[in-house]
Amino acid sequence: MKRLRSPSSPPGGSKFESGMEMRGVEKDQIGFSLLEVLIAMSILSVGLLGVIGFFEVGFKALRAGNRQGLAVQLAREKMEAFRSADPSLLSGGQDEPEGMARRWTIERSGRDPRIWIVEVQVDWGGGLAPNRTVLLKSFVFH
């Protein structure tokens, strides 16, 4: 790389430009010093650690969304099973599919004996996460 001559240098060049006496520090150095590089790398690493923290939060939210979607699916499946059956032959109960607690109740309406009220509740959570609930309530005519 060719160095440009500074305007204050004599036309013949200086000792530094000609390559003689290179022991001192030149005024017009090109590039970065080791200290500048270390400072830049430390700032960059702190910034990257912050970005990695956002990924962890995103993965937790994604996992929570998947669990909620599964709970809704389990509640819908049970509700559909009740809609296709004779409600007078059914009773309340519970089970634990996919590590979630699913409970259901079936009761006759007090206003119209042809209407049955069906309620399905799915609970999950525990550990560090708070308990969550999905509740579906519907009417079955029979």
N, C-alpha and C positions, 0 to 999 in steps of 0.2 A: 504494500500500500504506500503510495507516494504521499509525503507530507507537504502541505502547503506552507509557503513561507509567510510568516506574519509580517504585517506592514511595517513594524518597527525594526525588522531585521535589516542588516546591511545587505546590499545586493549580492555580495559574494556568499552569503549564508553565514550561519553561526557555527560554532563548534558543535552544538547539539544536532543541527540539521545535517551536518556532514558525517555524523557518526562518530566523531571524536569525543572523548570524555563523557560517556554515557552513564557514569556512576551517579549523578545527581538526579533529581526529579525534574522532568520537563514540565514546562508550563502548559503546553497544548497536548496533553495526553489524550489518546483515543481509547474508548472502552470504559469498563466499570472496574472499580477496585473490589477486592475481596470482601471488604466490609459492606459495601453497597449491595453486593450480591447476597450476603448473609442476611442483611436486614430485609431485603425484598423477599427472600425465601421464607423468613419467619412470618412476615405479614401475610403472604400467600397461604402458608400452612394454617394459620389461625382462621382465615376466611374459609378454607376448605373444610375445616372441622365444623364450622357453623352450618355449612351446606349439608354435610353428612348427617347432622342432627335433624334437619328437615326431612330427610329420607326416612328416618326412623319414625317420625310422627306420621308421615304418609302411609307407611306400612301398617301401623297400628290402626289407623282409620280405615284402611282397606280391609283388614282382618275383621274389624267390628262390623263393617258393612256386609261382609260375607256371612257372618253369623246371624245378623238380622234378616238377611234374605233367606237363609235356611230356616229360621224360625217362622217366617211368614209362609214359606212353602209347606212346612209341617202342619201349620194350622189350617191352611187351605185344603190339604189332602184329607185331613180328618173331617172338615166341614163338608166336603164333597161326598165322603162316605156316608155321612148322616143324611144328606139330601136324597140319596138313592135308596135308602132303607126305610122300613116302616118305623116311625118314631115311637110307637107304642111298645115295640119290642126292644127298644134300646134303653140303656141306663148310663148314668155318669161313670167316669172312671179316670184313669191316668196311666201313662207309660213314660218311658224315657228314651226316645229315639235320638241318636246322634249326640248323646250327652246333655240333652235338654229335657226339662220337665214339662210334659204336656198333660193338661187336665181338661176335661170337658164335662158339661152338665147339659141335661135335656129335661125340660119341664113344660107341662101344658100351660097355656096361657089362661089366666083367670077370667078374661073377657070373652074368649071364643074357644070352645073345646076342640075346634078343628085346627087351631094354630099351636105349634110347638116352638118354644124358644130354645135355640141351640147356642151354646157359648163354648168356644175353644180358647184356651189360654196356654201360651208357651213361654216358659221362663228360662233364662240362661244367665250366665255371668259367674261371679265369684272371683276369688283371687284378688288381684289389684283392681279389676274392673268392677263397677257397680252392677248390681243385678238389673237385668232388663226384662221387659215383658212385651209380648205381642198378644192382643186380645181381639178375637173375631166374634161377633154376635150376629145371629141371623134368625129368620123365621122359616119354619117348614110347615107347609099346609098339607094336611092329610085327612 
